[in-house]
Amino acid sequence: MVWLVCGLKKLLRQPTVPVSVGQGKSIDELMAEMRYTAFQGRRLGEAVDVWSRMLRKRHIVIWLGLAGAMIPAGMRRIVAYLIKRRMVDVVVSTGANLYHDAFEVAGGRHYMGSVHCDDKKLRRQRIDRIYDVYADEDRFYAFDRWLERVFSKKLEDNYPYSSREIIQILGETFYERYGEVDSMIVTSYRRGVPVFCPALGDSSLGFSLMFANRRLGRDIILNAFKDVDESSRITEKSRITGVIYVGGGTPKNFIQQTAVISSYQTRHDRSHNFAVQFTTDLPVWGGLSGCTFEEAQSWGKISANARFATCHVDATIALPIVVHALAERFKKFRREIPVFDWEGSSLEITFEKCKL
C-alpha cells in the first residue's frame, strides 16, 4: 500500500500556475503561461506549442483544413497571413469559405447583424443571415453571374480539372484584376500553396460553373478522383506531415484519408506526425468533426508517436489568439518550405530555405 501511494505521488510533480496580470505582456507570453492552467485554456497553449514544433521541423508539409463560415466571420486576413508566412503549406477548404473569400476580394461585404431578427423580413429584403452576419443576396447573385459568364471563360472545355487547378486559375485571375490582396485564394496562388476543395459543387463557386455548362453550353469538367490522387501524392512524397484542423467536416476527412491512401500505396507508414484541431464538436456523437486524434490513430491517420493537441473552442476565438502568438514567436525565422512541381499527373516536392 505504501508503495502504491508513493507511485501515485509521482504524478503530482507539476502544479498549476495562476496566470499573472501585467502590462506589456505579449499574447505569446500569455499562451506560454496558459500551458500551466487547465481545461481549454491549457489546450490552447498546447496548440501553439505543437504548431511551433511543426514550424521548426525540417522537411515537413503542414496541411490546413478549413471548415465553418470562417471568412464571413472575419478570418480572411488571418488565413491569408498563415499562407503568406508559410505557416501552412497545403489548404483544404469548404467551397463556402473560398466563395466568400473571392466575394470579398471582388468588393463584396459581410455585415454585422443580429440573431434577434425577423428572418422572414430578411428574406423579403433579400438579406441572407449567417448567425449574426448579414449579406446582400443581390450582390451574391451579381458575383455568381460574373463567375458563370466571365471567369468560366478562363477554363477549357473537356479538360478534367482538379479543384486545385480551378482555384489556382481563380487566384491568378484575381491577382491580375486586384493585385496583392489579403485573400486565401490570391495569396495561395502567389505563394505556391495548393488549395483543394473536395466539395466544390457544394458551394456557389460550384453551381456557378455548373450554370456555365447548363446555360452557356460549356463542358467544364471537375474530376473528384483527380483531387484524391493529387492530395494523396503530397502525403506520399512527404517525409513528415502535420495537420491543422479548423472545425472538421469534409476538409478534415479529406486530409486524414491522404495518410491512409499513402500508406496503402507506399506500403510504409504515412500517418500524420503532428496534429492540432480547434473544434466545437464532441466525440460522443461519433462524427468526424469531434473525432479525437487517439481514435484517428486506430485508422493509421495519426501516428502512434504523434504530438497533438485538441482545443474545444470556437475557432473565431482561437484563430486570432493563436495566430498572433505565432506571429510574435516567429517574427523572423527561416524555414525550409516545400515547393510543389506539378507535371501532368506527377508531383515532385523539393524544399528551399526561406526567410519568413
C-alpha positions in Angstrom: 0.0 0.0 0.0 2.8 2.4 0.9 4.5 1.6 -2.5 1.2 2.3 -4.3 0.8 5.7 -2.6 4.4 6.7 -3.4 3.8 5.7 -7.1 0.7 7.8 -7.3 2.5 10.8 -5.7 4.9 10.8 -8.7 2.1 12.2 -10.7 2.0 15.3 -8.5 5.1 16.9 -9.9 3.9 19.9 -11.8 1.5 22.3 -10.1 -0.8 24.6 -11.9 0.4 28.1 -12.1 -2.0 31.1 -11.8 -1.9 33.4 -14.7 -0.3 36.7 -13.8 -1.7 40.1 -14.9 0.7 42.8 -16.0 1.3 45.5 -18.6 3.3 44.8 -21.6 2.7 41.0 -21.8 2.6 39.7 -25.3 0.0 37.2 -26.5 2.7 34.6 -26.9 3.8 35.1 -23.3 0.1 34.7 -22.2 -0.1 31.4 -24.2 3.1 30.1 -22.6 1.5 30.8 -19.1 -1.8 29.2 -20.1 0.1 25.9 -20.7 0.2 25.6 -16.9 -3.5 26.3 -16.3 -6.3 23.8 -17.0 -9.2 22.9 -19.3 -9.4 24.5 -22.7 -7.1 27.3 -21.7 -4.3 24.8 -21.3 -5.3 23.1 -24.6 -5.0 26.5 -26.4 -1.5 27.0 -25.0 -0.5 23.4 -26.1 -1.9 24.0 -29.6 0.5 26.9 -30.0 3.4 24.8 -28.9 2.6 21.8 -31.2 2.2 24.2 -34.1 5.5 25.8 -33.2 7.2 22.4 -33.3 5.9 21.8 -36.8 7.3 25.1 -38.0 10.8 24.2 -36.6 10.8 20.7 -38.1 12.8 20.2 -41.3 11.2 18.7 -44.4 7.7 18.9 -43.1 4.5 19.6 -45.1 1.8 21.3 -43.0 -1.9 20.8 -44.0 -4.7 23.2 -43.1 -8.3 22.0 -43.0 -10.7 24.9 -43.0 -14.4 24.3 -42.3 -17.2 26.5 -41.0 -18.1 30.1 -42.1 -14.6 31.5 -41.2 -14.4 34.1 -44.0 -17.8 35.8 -43.3 -16.8 35.7 -39.6 -13.8 38.0 -40.3 -11.0 35.4 -40.5 -9.9 36.2 -44.1 -6.8 38.1 -43.3 -5.7 35.6 -40.7 -5.9 32.7 -43.1 -4.1 34.8 -45.8 -1.4 35.6 -43.2 -0.9 31.9 -42.4 -0.4 31.2 -46.2 1.8 34.2 -46.8 4.1 33.4 -43.9 4.0 29.7 -44.9 2.8 28.6 -41.5 0.7 26.2 -43.6 1.7 24.6 -46.9 -1.5 23.0 -48.3 -5.1 24.1 -47.7 -8.3 22.0 -47.9 -11.3 24.2 -47.6 -15.1 24.1 -47.9 -16.4 25.7 -51.1 -18.2 28.3 -49.0 -15.0 29.8 -47.5 -13.4 30.0 -50.9 -16.5 31.6 -52.4 -16.8 34.2 -49.6 -13.1 34.9 -49.9 -13.5 35.6 -53.6 -16.6 37.6 -53.0 -14.8 40.0 -50.6 -11.8 40.4 -52.9 -14.3 41.4 -55.6 -15.7 44.1 -53.4 -18.5 42.3 -51.7 -19.0 42.7 -47.9 -20.4 40.9 -45.0 -22.2 43.0 -42.4 -22.6 42.9 -38.6 -26.1 41.6 -37.9 -28.1 40.2 -35.1 -29.6 36.8 -34.1 -32.6 38.7 -32.7 -34.2 39.4 -36.0 -37.2 38.5 -38.2 -35.8 36.1 -40.8 -38.9 36.2 -42.9 -38.4 40.0 -43.1 -34.8 39.5 -44.1 -36.0 37.1 -46.8 -38.3 39.8 -48.2 -35.4 42.2 -48.3 -33.1 39.6 -49.9 -30.7 39.7 -46.9 -29.0 36.4 -46.1 -28.0 35.6 -42.5 -25.1 33.5 -41.1 -25.9 33.6 -37.4 -25.1 37.2 -36.6 -23.7 38.2 -40.0 -25.7 39.6 -42.9 -25.0 39.6 -46.6 -26.7 41.1 -49.6 -28.2 38.4 -51.8 -28.3 40.7 -54.8 -24.5 41.2 -54.5 -24.1 37.4 -54.3 -26.2 37.0 -57.4 -24.2 39.5 -59.3 -20.9 37.8 -58.3 -22.4 34.4 -59.3 -23.2 35.8 -62.7 -19.6 37.0 -63.0 -18.2 33.6 -62.2 -20.6 32.0 -64.7 -20.1 34.4 -67.6 -16.6 35.8 -67.1 -14.4 33.5 -65.0 -15.7 30.4 -66.7 -14.1 31.6 -69.9 -10.7 31.0 -68.3 -11.4 27.3 -68.2 -11.2 24.9 -71.1 -13.9 22.5 -72.2 -13.4 18.8 -71.9 -10.4 19.0 -69.6 -10.7 17.1 -66.3 -9.8 19.7 -63.7 -8.9 19.0 -60.1 -10.3 21.6 -57.7 -6.7 22.7 -57.1 -6.3 23.7 -60.7 -9.6 25.6 -60.8 -8.7 27.5 -57.6 -5.2 28.3 -58.9 -6.7 29.8 -62.1 -9.1 31.8 -60.0 -6.2 33.1 -57.9 -4.3 34.0 -61.0 -7.4 35.8 -62.4 -7.9 37.8 -59.2 -4.3 38.7 -58.9 -4.4 40.1 -62.5 -7.5 42.1 -61.6 -6.8 43.2 -58.0 -3.1 42.7 -57.4 -1.7 41.7 -54.0 -4.6 41.5 -51.6 -5.2 39.7 -48.3 -7.0 36.7 -49.8 -6.5 33.0 -49.2 -7.1 32.4 -53.0 -4.8 35.1 -54.2 -2.1 34.6 -51.6 -2.0 30.8 -52.1 -1.5 31.4 -55.9 1.3 33.9 -55.2 3.0 31.6 -52.6 2.6 28.3 -54.5 0.3 26.8 -51.9 -2.1 24.2 -53.3 -5.7 24.7 -52.3 -8.2 21.8 -52.6 -11.9 21.9 -52.3 -13.3 18.3 -52.4 -16.8 19.6 -52.2 -16.6 22.4 -54.7 -20.0 21.6 -56.1 -21.5 22.2 -52.6 -21.0 26.0 -53.0 -21.8 28.9 -55.1 -18.5 28.5 -56.8 -19.5 25.1 -58.0 -23.1 25.9 -59.1 -22.0 29.0 -60.9 -19.7 26.9 -63.1 -22.5 24.3 -63.5 -24.7 27.1 -64.8 -21.9 27.9 -67.4 -22.4 24.3 -68.6 -26.2 24.4 -68.5 -26.9 27.9 -69.8 -23.8 28.7 -71.9 -23.3 25.3 -73.5 -19.9 24.8 -71.8 -18.4 21.5 -70.9 -16.3 22.3 -67.8 -15.3 19.0 -66.0 -14.4 18.7 -62.3 -12.7 15.4 -61.7 -13.2 14.4 -58.0 -10.9 11.4 -58.3 -8.1 13.7 -59.5 -8.4 15.6 -56.2 -7.9 12.4 -54.3 -4.9 11.4 -56.5 -3.2 14.8 -56.2 -3.7 15.2 -52.5 -2.6 11.7 -51.6 0.6 12.2 -53.7 1.5 15.1 -51.5 1.5 12.9 -48.4 3.2 10.0 -50.3 6.1 12.3 -51.2 6.4 13.9 -47.8 8.7 12.5 -45.1 6.9 14.3 -42.3 3.4 15.8 -42.2 1.5 18.0 -39.8 -2.2 18.9 -39.8 -4.2 21.9 -38.5 -7.9 21.5 -38.4 -10.3 24.4 -38.0 -13.5 22.7 -37.5 -14.0 19.3 -39.1 -16.3 18.1 -41.9 -15.1 17.3 -45.4 -11.7 19.2 -45.1 -10.7 17.2 -42.1 -11.6 13.8 -43.5 -10.0 14.6 -46.9 -6.7 15.4 -45.2 -7.0 12.4 -42.9 -7.5 10.0 -45.8 -4.3 11.1 -47.5 -2.4 9.2 -44.8 -4.5 6.0 -45.3 -4.1 6.2 -49.1 -0.4 6.9 -49.0 0.2 4.0 -46.6 -1.7 1.7 -49.0 0.3 3.0 -51.9 3.8 3.0 -50.4 3.5 0.1 -48.0 5.0 2.4 -45.4 3.5 4.3 -42.5 2.5 7.7 -43.8 0.3 8.7 -40.9 0.5 12.4 -39.9 3.2 13.2 -37.3 1.8 16.4 -35.8 -1.8 17.5 -35.3 -3.8 20.4 -33.9 -7.5 20.9 -34.0 -10.0 23.6 -32.9 -13.5 22.2 -32.7 -16.8 22.8 -31.0 -18.0 19.2 -31.6 -17.6 16.3 -29.3 -16.5 12.7 -29.9 -19.5 11.1 -28.2 -21.8 11.7 -31.2 -19.5 9.6 -33.5 -19.0 12.3 -36.1 -15.6 13.1 -37.6 -15.7 16.8 -36.6 -15.4 15.8 -32.9 -13.3 12.7 -33.5 -10.2 12.5 -31.3 -6.7 12.1 -32.6 -6.5 9.0 -30.4 -9.3 7.5 -32.4 -7.6 8.5 -35.6 -4.5 6.5 -34.5 -6.6 3.3 -34.8 -7.1 4.1 -38.5 -3.4 5.0 -39.2 -4.4 8.6 -39.9 -2.4 10.0 -37.0 1.0 8.5 -36.0 1.2 6.5 -32.8 4.1 8.8 -31.8 2.4 12.0 -33.0 2.4 15.2 -30.9 -1.0 16.6 -30.9 -3.4 19.0 -29.2 -7.2 19.4 -29.4 -8.9 22.5 -28.1 -12.7 22.6 -27.9 -13.3 26.2 -28.7 -15.0 28.5 -31.2 -12.4 29.0 -34.0 -13.2 32.7 -34.2 -11.8 33.0 -30.7 -8.9 30.6 -31.1 -7.5 31.7 -34.5 -6.9 35.3 -33.7 -5.2 34.4 -30.4 -3.1 31.5 -31.7 -2.0 33.2 -34.9 -1.0 36.4 -33.1 1.0 34.2 -30.7 2.8 32.5 -33.6 3.4 35.9 -35.3 5.2 37.1 -32.1 7.1 33.9 -31.6 8.2 33.8 -35.2 8.8 37.4 -36.1 11.7 36.5 -38.3 12.6 32.9 -39.0 14.0 30.6 -41.6 12.0 27.6 -42.7 12.5 25.0 -45.4 9.3 25.3 -47.3 8.0 22.7 -49.7 7.9 23.6 -53.4 5.3 21.7 -55.4 6.1 20.9 -59.0 3.1 19.6 -60.8 3.8 17.9 -64.2 0.7 16.2 -65.6 -0.4 13.6 -63.0 3.0 13.5 -61.4 4.3 15.6 -58.5 7.8 16.4 -57.2 8.4 18.2 -53.8 11.6 20.0 -53.1 12.5 22.2 -50.2 14.0 25.6 -50.2 15.1 27.8 -47.3 13.2 31.0 -47.0 13.2 33.9 -44.6 9.6 34.3 -43.4 
